[in-house]
Amino acid sequence: MVTSAPFTMTLDGRAAHAERRMPVFDPATGEVLQDAPDCTLVQTEHAVAGARRAQLLWQRCPAEARRGALRALCAALADARDALQTVLCLEVGKPLPLSRAELLESFRASRRHLDDRLLRPRVAIDGKRRVRTLLEPLGVVVLRADCADPVRSVWPDAMAALHAGNSVIVVAAPTAPLTLLRFGELARACLPAGVLSVVSGGEALGPMLAAHPAVARHAAAAMPVRHAAALVLDDADAAATIAPLFRQAFCDDRGGRPVLRIVYVHRDLYARVANAWADLARSARLGPGRRAGIEIGPLQNRQAHADAARHFAAAGPLSYLAGGEVSRAPGYFVPPTVVDDPPWAAQARLATAPCPVVALVKYSDADEVLGVIDARHASWAVSVWSLDDERARAIADRLKVHATAVNLPAAPSTAAVQEPQVTLSRFTRPRVRMEPLMAHGHGPRDFPGAALFISSR
């Protein structure tokens, strides 16, 4: 078990148990790791009612007071990082260094959302009018976590929504609720009662809360799979491309980042690259994320493992350099799978595989493969590999895809590096006031600290 201390929900600033508890499984063994509260209908009503009461007072708090409370929460979470990363590693299955990275990235993003400039009123001079715009909170916000990235999928958004003056109800993922329940427990000492609630339960809990008439905004975790491809040119250093691309495909944390699915390799290098990928895949260390030296952890839950098994069964006759089936050992493991030069129809299916799968595709003509990439992968990120940086940059500039990288794993999607102002806009509404520019002799100086924009028409 993670700990002998029971995990509790946070409702109205206090610990909340439930009539029933649900098992949380260890993805490395398939056995019960711990149990968590299964929130009841009465408790959901209690959570929403408490959040509505708290939001009215929280909104009226000076922005600096809200920031101070949220910074205290950030500090409390940072102090508990070691314990939190252990819980995250156990319930999600990802290796401990990647669990630590998810927490650190979420904490950094949270702090960016606490910038005091984000909520300052804006004053625009538009012809003879002065337009004052102030962002105000929406009310009660429900955020639903993703099971593979429970912290990163909701915590930065939660901090942005709280900073704006909303109250927030975080719905933990049914198969990975423990880390966020601990977050809620730590928040009780830092935030006013009802401002932040954390609940756990079955699959129906999130939609039920999202549909509540008192909820102003709900958001399921937006963690889309952002696909990536790589193009290895005929003059590339084959050995230098293999390790970083293999790590991106199978060993790196994939939450919200591009997932490498296809590597186009020039035919002159193909045999050497394919053999090296096969060797790396067969020697990769799979196991529980908490064990030192593990490179690849399990899938997060039993359903994901079953989906992977169905995918391989339906894939048809393919030539595998490594993998091609789920592990039959305890836990939800899938050995790294590398497909040898599949036909186009199979490549399309591999792009949507529910587990990490990479296809190595042989090509002869660079112009032809560039057309293929533009036609098939317009929304993807693509890395270009060559010993000649200028040639690689020229090839990358010809591509019409979403993002490119030169001699690096595929560039991150711009959506994965979202500006705090963009995130904040999801949880606020603009409130606008217009008046004549020089009415009563007043000017923009009436709004100390406001950002000033001048528009001429």
PyMOL commands that set and color helices and strands:
alter all, ss='L'
color gray80, all
select helices_A, chain A and resi 41-60+63-79+81-92+96-112+116-119+155-163+178-187+205-210+238-251+267-283+302-314+344-350+366-376+389-398+414-416+420-425+439-441+444-446
alter helices_A, ss='H'
color red, helices_A
select strands_A, chain A and resi 9-11+14-16+20-25+32-38+122-126+129-137+140-144+167-171+196-199+217-220+226-232+258-266+320-322+337-340+357-363+381-385+403-406+428-436+451-455
alter strands_A, ss='S'
color yellow, strands_A
deselect
rebuild
show_as cartoon
